[in-house]
Amino acid sequence: MSAGERVKAKAEKVVGKTVRKAAHAAHKETLEAKGAALEARGMMRGAKERAKGSLKS
């Protein structure tokens, strides 16, 4: 997994979690869903990169 992709995946996950928790505290359901989607996208990006890395080894 390249360092750039690893950072991008982690950043998406952290930003998504932050947005989701802030929206939950402010009772903004739509924004909370968008944060959860961003967090999930970061998690999937990380999983994809880990799978690519394991296939190369």
C-alpha positions as CSV (number, residue, x, y, z in Angstrom):
1,M,0.0,0.0,0.0
2,S,1.5,3.3,-1.0
3,A,2.0,5.9,1.6
4,G,-0.2,8.4,-0.2
5,E,-3.1,6.0,-0.5
6,R,-2.7,5.0,3.2
7,V,-2.9,8.6,4.3
8,K,-5.9,9.3,2.0
9,A,-7.8,6.4,3.4
10,K,-7.0,7.3,7.0
11,A,-7.9,11.0,6.4
12,E,-11.3,10.0,4.9
13,K,-12.0,7.7,7.8
14,V,-11.1,10.4,10.4
15,V,-13.0,13.2,8.7
16,G,-16.0,11.0,8.2
17,K,-16.0,10.0,11.9
18,T,-15.6,13.6,13.0
19,V,-18.5,14.8,10.7
20,R,-20.7,12.0,11.8
21,K,-20.2,12.7,15.5
22,A,-20.6,16.4,15.1
23,A,-23.8,16.0,13.1
24,H,-25.1,13.5,15.6
25,A,-24.6,16.0,18.4
26,A,-26.3,18.7,16.4
27,H,-29.2,16.4,15.4
28,K,-28.5,16.7,11.7
29,E,-29.5,13.3,10.3
30,T,-28.6,14.0,6.6
31,L,-25.1,15.3,7.5
32,E,-24.6,12.4,9.9
33,A,-25.4,10.0,7.0
34,K,-22.9,11.8,4.8
35,G,-20.2,11.5,7.5
36,A,-20.9,7.8,7.9
37,A,-20.6,7.3,4.1
38,L,-17.3,9.1,4.0
39,E,-16.1,7.1,6.9
40,A,-17.1,3.8,5.2
41,R,-15.4,5.0,2.0
42,G,-12.2,5.5,3.9
43,M,-12.5,2.1,5.4
44,M,-13.1,0.4,2.1
45,R,-10.2,2.3,0.5
46,G,-7.9,1.0,3.2
47,A,-9.2,-2.5,2.8
48,K,-8.7,-2.4,-1.0
49,E,-5.1,-1.2,-0.5
50,R,-4.4,-3.9,2.1
51,A,-5.7,-6.5,-0.3
52,K,-3.5,-5.2,-3.2
53,G,-0.5,-5.2,-0.9
54,S,-1.1,-8.8,0.2
55,L,-1.5,-10.0,-3.4
56,K,1.9,-8.4,-4.4
57,S,3.7,-10.2,-1.6
